[in-house]
């Protein structure tokens, strides 16, 4: 069997409630999805050995019949992944900021998709109550506090700090900071950090 379907796949990054970025498998421009003529093609096949160009993906006929559990994937190890390679909206700093891949299988009744998304800003937002970021003049995030880069700030274990050196192009940028109503200089709800500075600041070095 070699049936064909018009197909595309999109990930929308909505950190902070707004559409920060969008990445697609096939589309190169935002809103291309409004016409199926801009889609790629998914081939439903019995074979793992088809050689296709970048406009095609294959969905392989599913062989496994076992019930799903949390330790074994229903997908075959040889079913290929395809990456979301096109940024159609916004700004993506690197693969840890936003990236993804997917693969597909089918049987007589269903089409199955496994989607893997990497978005470290989502995990930061869940872990941090006070955090800052920098946006460019178009509202794109060019930097955000990251748990990976943080150090212990003394006092309560939850106290963190981050010192970062950024190399950014000349332009207009906005420094932003979010804080909640608890654990602050006005009323610490645990041991305060071992510092006299709280919040966020920038030191400018024009370089050479």
C-alpha positions in Angstrom: 0.0 0.0 0.0 1.2 3.5 -0.9 -1.6 5.9 -0.1 -0.9 9.6 0.0 -2.3 12.4 2.3 -1.7 16.1 2.2 0.1 16.8 5.5 1.9 19.4 7.6 2.7 19.7 11.3 3.1 22.9 13.5 4.2 23.7 17.0 3.1 27.1 18.5 5.1 28.5 21.4 2.8 30.5 23.6 5.0 31.4 26.5 3.4 34.2 28.5 0.0 33.7 26.8 1.0 35.3 23.4 2.2 33.6 20.3 6.0 33.9 20.7 7.1 31.6 17.8 5.8 29.0 15.4 7.8 26.2 13.7 6.5 23.9 10.9 7.6 20.7 9.3 6.9 21.8 5.7 5.5 25.3 5.5 8.0 28.1 5.0 5.7 31.0 5.6 3.0 31.6 8.2 -0.6 31.0 7.0 0.5 28.6 4.3 -1.7 26.1 6.1 -4.8 27.9 4.8 -4.3 26.1 1.5 -3.6 22.4 1.3 -1.7 23.1 -1.9 1.1 24.3 0.4 1.2 21.1 2.4 3.8 18.3 2.1 2.8 14.7 1.6 2.5 11.8 4.0 2.9 8.4 2.4 1.1 5.5 4.1 3.2 2.5 3.3 4.1 -1.1 4.3 7.8 -0.4 3.7 10.5 1.3 5.8 12.8 1.5 2.8 11.3 4.2 0.6 13.6 7.0 -0.5 11.7 10.3 -0.6 12.6 14.0 -0.9 12.0 16.7 1.7 8.4 17.2 0.6 7.5 13.7 1.8 7.3 11.7 5.0 6.3 8.1 5.5 3.9 6.6 8.0 4.7 2.9 8.3 2.1 0.3 8.9 2.0 -0.6 12.6 3.0 -4.1 13.6 2.8 -3.9 17.4 -0.5 -5.1 18.9 0.4 -4.8 22.6 -1.6 -2.4 24.9 0.1 0.9 25.8 2.1 1.1 29.0 4.5 3.8 30.3 7.7 1.8 29.8 7.4 0.7 26.2 6.5 2.9 23.2 4.0 1.6 20.7 6.2 2.9 17.9 8.7 0.7 16.2 12.4 1.7 16.8 12.9 1.9 13.0 10.0 4.3 12.4 11.8 7.5 11.3 11.4 10.9 13.0 10.9 14.1 11.1 11.9 17.5 12.4 10.1 20.8 12.5 12.7 22.7 10.6 11.0 26.0 9.5 10.5 29.0 11.7 7.4 30.7 10.3 6.6 33.1 13.2 8.7 34.9 15.7 12.2 34.2 17.0 13.8 30.9 18.2 17.1 31.3 20.0 18.3 27.8 19.6 17.1 24.2 19.7 16.7 24.3 23.5 14.4 27.3 23.2 12.1 25.6 20.8 12.4 22.5 18.6 10.5 19.3 17.9 10.2 16.1 15.9 7.5 13.7 15.1 6.9 10.3 13.5 3.8 8.5 12.2 2.4 5.0 11.9 -1.0 3.7 10.8 -3.2 0.6 10.9 -6.5 -0.3 9.4 -8.4 2.1 11.7 -6.1 4.9 12.9 -3.2 7.2 12.1 -0.8 7.5 15.1 1.5 10.4 15.7 4.3 10.7 18.3 5.4 14.3 18.9 8.4 15.3 20.9 8.8 19.0 21.8 11.7 20.8 23.5 10.9 24.1 25.1 13.0 25.1 28.1 11.2 28.4 28.6 8.0 26.5 29.5 10.0 24.6 32.2 11.5 27.8 33.5 8.1 29.5 33.9 6.9 26.5 35.9 10.0 26.5 38.2 10.5 30.2 38.7 8.1 32.7 40.3 10.5 35.7 39.9 12.3 35.9 36.5 13.4 38.3 33.9 13.8 38.4 30.1 14.8 40.7 27.3 12.7 41.4 24.2 13.7 43.1 21.0 11.7 45.9 19.4 9.4 43.4 17.7 8.5 41.6 21.0 10.7 38.6 20.3 12.4 37.1 23.4 16.2 37.2 22.9 17.1 36.1 26.4 15.3 34.7 29.5 16.5 33.4 32.8 17.3 29.7 32.6 17.5 27.2 35.5 20.5 25.6 33.9 22.6 28.7 34.3 21.5 29.7 37.8 23.5 29.6 41.0 22.6 29.4 44.6 22.1 32.8 46.1 22.4 31.9 49.8 19.6 31.7 52.4 16.6 29.6 51.4 17.4 26.8 48.9 14.9 28.4 46.5 17.0 31.6 46.2 18.7 31.7 42.8 20.7 34.2 40.8 22.0 34.3 37.3 24.9 36.4 35.8 24.9 36.3 32.0 27.0 37.9 29.4 25.1 38.6 26.2 26.3 39.5 22.7 23.5 41.2 20.9 23.2 43.4 17.8 22.8 47.1 18.0 19.1 48.0 18.4 16.2 48.7 20.7 15.5 46.2 23.5 13.3 46.0 26.5 14.3 44.5 29.9 11.3 42.9 31.7 10.9 41.3 35.1 8.1 39.3 36.7 7.7 38.8 40.4 5.0 37.5 42.7 3.7 38.9 46.0 5.7 36.6 48.3 9.3 36.1 49.4 10.5 39.7 48.7 12.4 42.4 50.6 9.1 43.7 51.9 8.2 40.4 53.6 10.5 37.4 53.3 8.7 34.1 53.8 11.9 32.2 54.2 15.6 33.0 54.7 16.6 35.9 52.4 19.4 35.6 49.9 22.9 36.7 50.8 22.9 39.7 48.6 22.0 43.4 48.9 20.5 43.4 45.3 17.2 41.9 44.3 15.6 42.0 40.9 17.3 42.5 37.6 19.9 45.0 36.1 22.0 45.4 33.0 25.7 46.6 32.8 26.6 47.8 29.3 29.9 47.1 27.7 30.2 48.5 24.1 33.1 46.1 23.4 35.8 46.6 20.9 
